[in-house]
C-alpha cells in the first residue's frame, strides 16, 4: 500500500463536499485501504474562474491505498471536482502543527541535558 495526499476544490453550488468525501472513504475501504484524514478547509474565492465558478470549497484527504483504488478515486475526481492534485508520499505525514511541536520539544534546552 502507498500513501497519497489528495488536494481538491469543489464548486459548492453543484457538488456537496461531504458526498465526495464519503465516496473517497468508500472506494479506499472497499479496496482494503485506510483513510488517515479528511479535512474541509472551507469556502475560498478563486483567483480566476474555473468552469464558471468563482468560489470553491478546498479539501484535503490523506489515504493509504493500492493503485486500483487510486484510479477509481481519480476518475471520480475528474467528474466531480473543479481541480484536483494527487501526491504520492513515502510515508504518512502527520499534521504539520504536531510535527512542529514535536520538533520544538526535541530541540528544547531541557531535553539536551
DOBATI-638860 format. One line per field, with one value per residue: x, y, z of N, C-alpha, C in turn; residue number from 1. Coordinates in steps of 0.2 Angstrom, whole numbers. Layout:
<sites>
nX	[X	...]
nY	[Y	...]
nZ	[Z	...]
caX	[X	...]
caY	[Y	...]
caZ	[Z	...]
cX	[X	...]
cY	[Y	...]
cZ	[Z	...]
vodren	[NUM	...]
</sites>
This chain:
<sites>
nX	[4	2	5	-5	-8	-22	-27	-41	-53	-70	-85	-96	-110	-114	-109	-109	-97	-96	-102	-92	-82	-87	-87	-74	-69	-77	-72	-59	-59	-66	-57	-47	-39	-34	-41	-33	-36	-48	-50	-59	-57	-64	-74	-67	-62	-59	-44	-46	-59	-65	-71	-82	-85	-83	-80	-75	-74	-61	-53	-44	-37	-30	-23	-21	-18	-21	-16	-27	-38	-34	-35	-49	-53	-47	-54	-67	-64	-61	-73	-81	-74	-68	-54	-40	-27	-15	-4	10	17	31	29	16	12	11	0	5	7	8	20	29	28	33	46	50	50	59	71	73	81	80	78	91	99]
nY	[-6	11	28	43	60	70	84	95	105	110	115	123	126	116	103	93	94	84	73	69	66	55	46	45	39	27	21	19	10	-1	-7	-11	-1	13	27	41	54	67	83	98	113	124	138	147	161	161	164	166	162	145	134	142	145	155	154	141	126	121	106	92	76	62	47	29	17	5	4	2	7	20	24	23	33	44	45	48	60	68	69	76	86	103	106	95	87	74	68	57	49	44	40	41	58	67	79	96	105	96	90	101	105	93	93	105	102	91	98	107	116	109	96	92	90]
nZ	[0	-3	2	0	-4	-7	-14	-17	-25	-24	-32	-23	-26	-35	-31	-17	-4	6	1	-9	0	6	-4	-7	5	4	-8	-5	7	2	-6	3	9	19	26	32	35	33	27	28	21	20	12	-2	-11	-28	-38	-51	-63	-63	-73	-73	-60	-46	-33	-21	-12	-3	0	8	8	16	12	12	0	-13	-31	-39	-31	-31	-45	-47	-38	-44	-56	-51	-46	-57	-63	-53	-46	-47	-48	-45	-36	-35	-24	-21	-7	3	16	29	33	47	55	52	62	74	71	71	84	90	85	91	105	105	103	113	127	139	136	130	141]
caX	[0	6	2	-6	-12	-26	-30	-46	-58	-77	-90	-101	-116	-116	-107	-108	-90	-97	-103	-86	-78	-89	-85	-67	-69	-80	-68	-52	-60	-68	-50	-43	-35	-35	-41	-29	-38	-51	-51	-63	-53	-69	-75	-62	-63	-53	-40	-49	-65	-63	-78	-88	-86	-78	-79	-74	-73	-55	-52	-38	-38	-24	-26	-16	-22	-17	-17	-34	-42	-32	-38	-56	-54	-45	-60	-72	-62	-61	-80	-84	-70	-65	-47	-38	-20	-14	3	12	21	34	26	11	15	6	-2	11	7	10	27	32	28	37	52	52	51	66	77	72	87	79	79	98	103]
caY	[0	18	34	48	66	72	91	96	110	108	120	122	126	110	97	93	91	78	67	67	63	48	42	43	34	20	17	16	5	-6	-10	-13	4	16	34	44	60	71	90	103	120	130	141	152	165	159	170	166	157	139	131	147	145	160	152	134	123	117	100	88	69	58	40	24	13	2	8	1	12	27	25	24	40	49	45	52	67	71	71	80	91	108	104	90	85	68	67	51	50	38	38	46	64	69	86	100	108	91	89	107	104	88	95	110	98	88	103	112	115	104	90	91	88]
caZ	[0	-4	5	-5	-2	-12	-13	-22	-24	-26	-33	-18	-29	-39	-28	-9	-2	10	-3	-12	5	8	-10	-6	10	2	-13	-2	12	-2	-9	8	11	25	26	38	37	28	30	24	23	19	5	-3	-18	-33	-41	-58	-63	-65	-76	-72	-53	-43	-26	-21	-6	-3	4	8	10	17	11	10	-4	-19	-37	-41	-28	-33	-51	-46	-35	-49	-61	-48	-45	-64	-64	-48	-43	-51	-49	-40	-36	-31	-22	-18	-1	5	22	31	36	52	55	52	69	78	69	73	92	92	84	96	111	105	102	119	131	144	133	129	147]
cX	[4	2	1	-9	-15	-29	-35	-50	-64	-81	-95	-109	-119	-114	-106	-101	-91	-98	-97	-82	-80	-87	-78	-66	-71	-75	-61	-54	-62	-62	-45	-38	-37	-36	-38	-32	-42	-52	-54	-60	-58	-69	-70	-64	-57	-50	-43	-54	-63	-70	-83	-89	-80	-77	-79	-73	-66	-55	-46	-40	-31	-26	-20	-20	-18	-19	-24	-39	-41	-35	-45	-57	-52	-51	-66	-70	-62	-68	-83	-80	-68	-58	-45	-30	-18	-6	5	17	25	31	20	14	9	5	4	12	10	18	31	33	33	44	55	54	58	72	77	79	86	80	86	102	105]
cY	[6	23	39	54	68	79	92	102	108	114	119	123	120	103	98	90	85	72	64	64	56	44	40	38	27	17	15	10	-1	-10	-11	-8	7	24	37	51	64	78	94	110	126	133	146	155	163	165	171	161	151	135	136	148	150	158	144	132	119	111	96	81	65	51	35	18	10	6	7	6	19	29	27	31	45	50	49	59	71	73	76	86	96	107	99	89	79	68	61	53	44	36	43	52	66	77	90	103	103	90	95	106	99	90	101	107	94	92	108	110	110	97	87	89	81]
cZ	[0	-1	-1	-1	-8	-10	-19	-20	-28	-27	-28	-20	-32	-35	-20	-8	2	6	-7	-7	6	2	-9	-1	8	-3	-9	3	8	-5	-3	11	17	24	32	40	31	31	25	26	22	12	4	-10	-22	-36	-48	-58	-66	-67	-74	-64	-50	-36	-26	-14	-7	2	3	11	10	17	10	6	-10	-25	-40	-38	-30	-40	-51	-43	-40	-54	-58	-47	-52	-66	-60	-46	-48	-53	-44	-41	-32	-30	-19	-13	0	11	24	35	41	51	56	59	74	77	72	81	94	91	89	103	111	105	108	123	136	142	132	135	148]
vodren	[1	2	3	4	5	6	7	8	9	10	11	12	13	14	15	16	17	18	19	20	21	22	23	24	25	26	27	28	29	30	31	32	33	34	35	36	37	38	39	40	41	42	43	44	45	46	47	48	49	50	51	52	53	54	55	56	57	58	59	60	61	62	63	64	65	66	67	68	69	70	71	72	73	74	75	76	77	78	79	80	81	82	83	84	85	86	87	88	89	90	91	92	93	94	95	96	97	98	99	100	101	102	103	104	105	106	107	108	109	110	111	112	113]
</sites>
